[in-house]
Amino acid sequence: MPHSTQLYQHVPETRWPIVYSPRYNITFMGLEKLHPFDAGKWGKVISFLKEENLLSDSMLVEAREASDEDLLVVHTRRYLNELKFLFERVEGISRATIVDLDAHQGNGHERDFMNDKRVYIMDVYNRHIYPGDRFAKQAIRRKVELEWGTEDDEYLGKVERNLKKALQEHPPDVVVYNAGTDVLEGDRLGGLSISPQGIVKRDELVFRIVRGLQVPILMVTSGGYQKRTARIIADSILNLCGLGLIGPETPSVLAQNSDSPLLPPEVP
């Protein structure tokens, strides 16, 4: 029996490939200010991009929340607790690569995909900080462990070399990029020393390499425990836009590849 859902929505070509909702910003009677994580970071990023006249409310994509009925089409109730990506239900996706550049080891997705050969995980993290999950490390196909205070040149060199090797070893249908900003210098929980310019360059590097291979990429902005990370994320998005690595669809791109309209024929 066909399943009726409100989850799908048509996204016009005038929208940007940026998904945002005000609900992402967490407030709890001011108590959120006591937590080291900036719970309003994503709203600040959008505000910065609006100030730069890159975005308006009408250009954003707001994802709809899946109902229990939607999720049960592809998952059992027991399986919903794990929230794994179900490849069989997504047309054209059979191999995925997770590029995790958050300062912490990504033991959550590593445990989720421990025995799933369709998912290749590259994780670059500070080896001395939480979580230090030895069991989860077994799922990492390309592991890059960093020392305290690692700086831009060493960091960017390792990211570039290992990303190219990862994509050669496991050519993916999609890349999920965890662009954590807790690598920023001065972040007490990350323990690394990457400059704001280094983070912007890192994101540019990842997008150039992945999109140069005509592979779709989804970037998520995760860790980052300083108030200035919102400005850095906005600057990175502005840089990616200025370089033509993200942006609205263009007629020339649509004509050449209607299945992946956001992927240019070549990267400048």
C-alpha positions in Angstrom: 0.0 0.0 0.0 1.5 3.4 -1.0 2.7 5.5 1.9 1.5 9.1 2.1 4.0 11.6 3.4 4.6 15.3 3.8 8.4 14.8 4.0 9.3 15.4 0.4 9.3 19.0 -0.9 10.1 20.4 -4.2 13.1 22.7 -3.9 13.2 25.4 -6.7 16.4 26.3 -8.4 16.4 29.7 -6.7 17.2 28.0 -3.3 20.7 27.5 -2.1 22.0 24.1 -1.0 22.0 25.2 2.6 19.6 23.5 5.0 18.6 25.5 8.1 15.9 25.8 10.6 15.6 28.2 13.6 14.8 25.1 15.6 18.4 24.1 15.4 19.2 26.8 18.0 18.8 25.4 21.5 17.5 27.6 24.3 16.5 26.6 27.8 15.7 29.7 30.0 19.3 30.9 29.5 20.9 27.8 30.9 22.4 26.9 27.5 24.8 29.8 28.1 26.5 27.7 30.8 27.5 25.0 28.3 30.8 25.3 26.4 29.0 24.6 23.1 27.4 27.6 21.4 23.9 26.3 21.1 22.9 29.3 18.9 25.8 28.9 16.5 23.8 28.0 13.4 21.5 31.0 13.7 24.6 33.3 14.0 26.1 31.7 10.8 22.9 32.5 8.9 22.8 36.0 10.2 26.4 36.6 9.1 25.6 35.3 5.6 22.5 37.6 5.4 24.7 40.5 6.4 27.0 39.7 3.5 23.9 39.6 1.2 24.6 36.0 0.3 21.3 34.7 1.6 17.7 35.7 2.4 15.0 33.7 4.1 13.5 32.8 0.8 16.7 31.2 -0.4 17.1 28.7 2.5 15.9 25.1 2.5 14.2 24.1 5.7 14.0 20.3 6.2 10.8 18.8 7.4 10.8 16.4 10.3 10.1 12.8 9.5 7.1 11.3 11.3 7.2 7.9 13.0 5.1 6.6 10.1 7.8 7.9 7.6 10.6 6.2 9.5 8.8 3.0 9.9 8.6 2.6 6.1 12.3 1.8 6.1 13.0 0.9 9.7 11.7 -1.4 12.4 11.0 0.3 15.8 14.0 -1.4 17.2 16.2 -0.2 14.4 15.1 3.4 14.8 17.3 3.5 17.9 20.4 3.1 15.8 19.3 5.5 12.9 21.6 3.9 10.4 21.6 5.1 6.7 19.6 2.5 4.7 21.4 2.3 1.4 18.9 0.0 -0.2 16.2 2.7 -0.1 18.3 5.5 -1.7 18.6 5.2 -5.4 22.2 5.4 -6.8 23.9 5.2 -3.4 25.8 2.0 -2.6 29.1 3.3 -1.3 29.7 6.2 1.1 32.7 7.9 2.6 32.6 9.8 5.9 35.4 12.4 6.2 35.5 13.3 9.9 37.6 16.3 10.6 36.2 17.1 14.0 38.9 17.3 16.7 37.3 14.3 18.5 37.3 10.7 17.3 33.9 10.0 15.7 33.1 6.8 17.7 29.3 7.1 17.2 29.3 6.6 13.4 32.2 4.2 13.7 30.3 1.9 16.0 27.2 2.3 13.8 29.1 1.2 10.6 31.5 -1.2 12.3 30.9 -4.1 9.9 29.4 -2.2 6.9 31.9 -2.4 4.1 29.9 0.1 2.0 31.0 2.8 4.4 34.6 4.0 4.4 35.6 6.2 7.3 38.5 8.6 7.4 38.9 10.2 10.8 41.5 12.9 11.6 41.5 13.7 15.4 43.5 14.6 18.5 44.6 11.2 19.8 44.9 12.5 23.4 41.3 13.6 24.0 37.8 12.2 24.5 36.5 9.6 23.6 39.6 7.3 23.0 37.3 4.5 21.9 39.6 1.6 21.0 36.8 -0.6 19.9 35.3 2.0 17.5 38.7 2.6 16.0 38.5 -0.8 14.3 35.9 0.8 11.9 38.3 3.5 10.7 39.7 2.7 7.3 42.0 5.7 7.3 43.1 6.9 10.7 45.1 10.1 11.2 45.9 10.7 14.9 47.2 14.2 15.7 49.3 15.5 18.6 48.5 18.4 21.0 48.8 21.8 19.3 49.0 20.6 15.7 49.2 23.6 13.4 48.0 24.6 9.9 50.8 23.3 7.7 51.0 19.9 9.2 47.3 19.5 9.5 46.4 20.6 6.0 49.1 18.5 4.5 47.8 15.4 6.3 44.2 16.1 5.4 45.0 16.6 1.7 47.2 13.5 1.4 44.9 11.2 3.2 41.7 12.4 1.6 43.1 11.8 -1.9 44.2 8.3 -0.8 40.8 7.6 0.8 38.9 8.5 -2.3 41.2 6.3 -4.4 40.8 3.3 -2.1 37.0 3.5 -1.9 35.5 5.6 -4.8 32.2 6.7 -3.2 28.8 7.7 -4.5 28.5 10.4 -1.8 30.8 12.0 0.8 29.6 13.1 4.2 31.9 15.7 5.6 32.0 16.5 9.3 33.5 20.0 9.3 34.1 20.4 13.0 35.5 23.8 14.1 36.8 22.5 17.4 40.2 22.2 15.7 40.5 26.0 16.1 43.4 27.4 18.2 42.3 28.1 21.7 39.6 25.5 21.8 40.1 23.8 25.2 38.2 20.7 24.3 39.9 20.2 20.9 43.5 20.8 21.9 44.7 21.7 18.4 46.0 25.0 17.0 44.4 25.5 13.6 44.0 29.2 12.6 40.7 30.6 11.3 42.3 30.8 7.9 43.4 27.2 8.2 39.8 26.1 8.8 38.6 28.0 5.7 41.4 26.5 3.7 40.6 23.0 5.0 37.0 23.2 3.9 38.0 24.6 0.5 40.5 21.8 0.1 37.9 19.1 0.9 35.4 20.6 -1.6 37.9 21.0 -4.3 39.1 17.4 -4.1 35.6 15.8 -3.8 33.9 17.9 -6.3 36.8 17.5 -8.7 35.8 13.9 -8.8 32.2 14.8 -9.5 31.0 13.3 -6.2 28.2 14.9 -4.2 29.2 16.2 -0.8 27.2 16.9 2.3 28.9 19.2 4.9 27.7 19.2 8.5 29.0 21.8 11.0 29.5 20.1 14.3 32.0 20.6 17.1 33.3 24.1 18.0 33.4 25.4 21.6 34.3 29.1 21.1 31.9 31.9 20.2 33.9 33.0 17.2 33.4 29.7 15.3 30.1 31.0 13.8 31.9 33.8 12.0 34.5 31.3 10.8 31.9 28.9 9.4 30.2 31.9 7.6 33.6 33.0 6.2 34.2 29.4 4.9 30.8 29.3 3.2 31.4 32.7 1.6 34.8 31.4 0.4 33.3 28.3 -1.1 30.7 30.4 -2.8 33.2 32.9 -4.2 35.2 30.0 -5.6 32.1 28.5 -7.3 32.3 25.3 -5.2 28.8 25.8 -3.8 25.9 27.8 -5.0 22.6 27.8 -6.8 22.1 25.8 -10.0 23.1 27.2 -13.3 21.7 26.4 -16.7 25.0 25.1 -18.0 25.4 22.7 -15.1 21.8 21.5 -15.4 22.2 20.8 -19.1 25.3 18.7 -18.5 24.2 16.7 -15.5 20.5 16.8 -14.6 21.0 14.1 -11.9 23.5 16.1 -9.9 22.8 19.7 -10.7 25.0 21.1 -8.0 28.2 19.5 -9.4 30.1 21.6 -11.9 31.8 20.0 -14.9 35.1 21.0 -13.5 36.6 22.7 -10.5 38.4 26.0 -11.2 
